[in-house]
Amino acid sequence: MESKKKPLEETNKNKEEKSKIIPWEDFQQELARLSSLSSALHEANQKKSIIREKLNSLVQVEAESLKWSNGLDEMREKLEARKLLMGNMSMRSKAVREKTKKQEEQLNSEIRSLLMVGSALSVATSRLQEANKSLRGEKGYAHHLKNLQKLLRMQQQFMASQISLLYPVKVVCGHTRKHDVQKSLDATLTISGHLSVHPFTKMNFLTDKKEALSSATALGYIAHAVSLLALYIKVPLRYPIRLGASRTYICDYTPPLVESIPEFTSTKPIEFPLFLEGKETTRSAYAVFLLNKDLEQLLNFIGVESLGPRHVLANFRELLNNIVSHEYINS
């Protein structure tokens, strides 16, 4: 118990030492001093709060100014970028302006050259019109050329008529009416009176010797007439003819029937006989086919269709009749 009382006494002593005992005479003065201190403390607190508010406002202003400064820096950077872009654009526009100026100069030079060409073209057109007038006139070159062509056709017609007199082609009527025979390709045709062309593929030189000789002679006549007509109308024959009367040959540079034979692989022309050579009839039949091709070439040249690949005499008569006709002169 005594040990517990000692700390209590010590605490009371400390409180008494800390507490100040003011005499009554000094109480008023001390109270006034405390009130003045309290009012001073209150004023200090107010000033402190005012200063705090000012500091806060200054901090806010500083933050705003910093924000605006950053914004200004960004705007300045953007402005610099814009300035750089405008500089590049001005350089490009300058280059484009120079290029446009050069192109304009080139265009002006081209326009001047076009004007010169146009003037030259107009002069050439006027000359061409004058030339056309001179050609179309009664005394012009076209009329003169037409007259010359007509004279040439008349000369060709005269020579073809001589050939028709030399090698006349006639129709053997038999029991057929004359009007039907003139239109029939199956009617028998003869050249120089009695000679006719028979198919070589159906002949045998030993048994049909007379018909073979007759066909060879007729084909020799036709080949001679074809070569003369080609010479008269200035047409080079696709398959040239080596004349020899009844021993006539026709040439082919690319014979399709014998292309597999080694001796025919050269570029030299191969001659096919327009007559029978022994028992071989294929070469002679092919020669007749080539002769008919020459006739077809001449017919096509004067604007007439062929009557068929197996009608040599009929095609020959058609060629002569068309050349001798009045339409040939005016064609």
Order of alpha helices (4+ residues) and beta strands (2+ residues): alpha-alpha-alpha-beta-alpha-beta-alpha-beta-beta-beta-alpha-alpha-alpha
